[in-house]
Amino acid sequence: MATEQPEIHLAEVQFLTVAEVAAMMRVSKMTVYRLVHGGELPAARVGRSFRVPRTAVEDYLRSAYFDAG
C-alpha cells in the first residue's frame, strides 16, 4: 500500500536558480549541478536550465547537517 503524499500546488512552490542555490549553500554552481545530476537534490528542467524548489534545498541542508561538537 502506497503512502499518500500531500497534494502540492506548483503555484505555491518557490523555485530557485542554480546560482541562487549555490549562494544559499555557499558552494559553487558545479557542486549544485553535481547534486542535481546525482539525484541528491531534486530539480525541474526548464529549457536548458534547472530550477530547484526552495523546500528541497532546505530539506537537503537539514538532512546533511550534523553536530561536530
WOPEQUI-V235000 format. One record per pair of residues at least 4 apart in sequence whose ideal C-beta (glycine too) atoms are under 8 Angstrom apart, sorted by the first residue. I is the first residue (numbers start at 1). J is the second residue. D is the distance in whole Angstrom. If there is no record, write none. Layout:
i = (I I)
j = (J J)
d = (D D)
This chain:
i = (8 8 9 13 13 13 14 14 14 15 15 15 15 15 16 16 16 16 16 16 16 16 17 17 17 17 17 18 18 18 18 18 18 18 18 19 19 20 21 21 21 21 21 22 22 22 22 22 22 24 25 25 25 25 27 27 28 29 30 31 32 32 32 33 33 34 35 35 35 36 36 36 36 36 36 40 41 41 41 41 42 42 42 43 43 43 43 43 44 44 44 44 45 45 46 46 52 52 53 54 55 56 57 58 59 60 61)
j = (12 13 13 53 54 55 53 54 55 44 51 52 53 54 20 21 24 51 52 53 54 57 21 49 50 51 52 22 29 32 33 36 49 50 52 23 29 24 25 32 41 52 57 26 27 28 29 31 32 57 31 32 57 61 31 32 32 33 34 35 36 41 52 37 50 38 40 41 60 40 41 42 43 50 52 60 52 56 57 60 52 53 56 50 51 52 53 56 50 51 52 53 49 50 50 51 56 57 57 58 59 60 61 62 63 64 65)
d = (8 7 8 5 8 7 7 4 8 7 4 7 6 7 4 5 7 7 5 8 6 7 7 7 8 7 8 6 5 5 7 8 7 6 7 6 6 6 6 5 8 5 6 8 6 6 5 7 5 6 8 7 7 7 4 7 7 6 6 7 6 7 8 6 8 6 5 4 7 8 5 8 5 6 7 7 6 6 7 6 7 7 5 4 6 5 8 8 7 5 8 8 8 6 7 5 6 6 7 6 6 6 6 6 6 6 6)
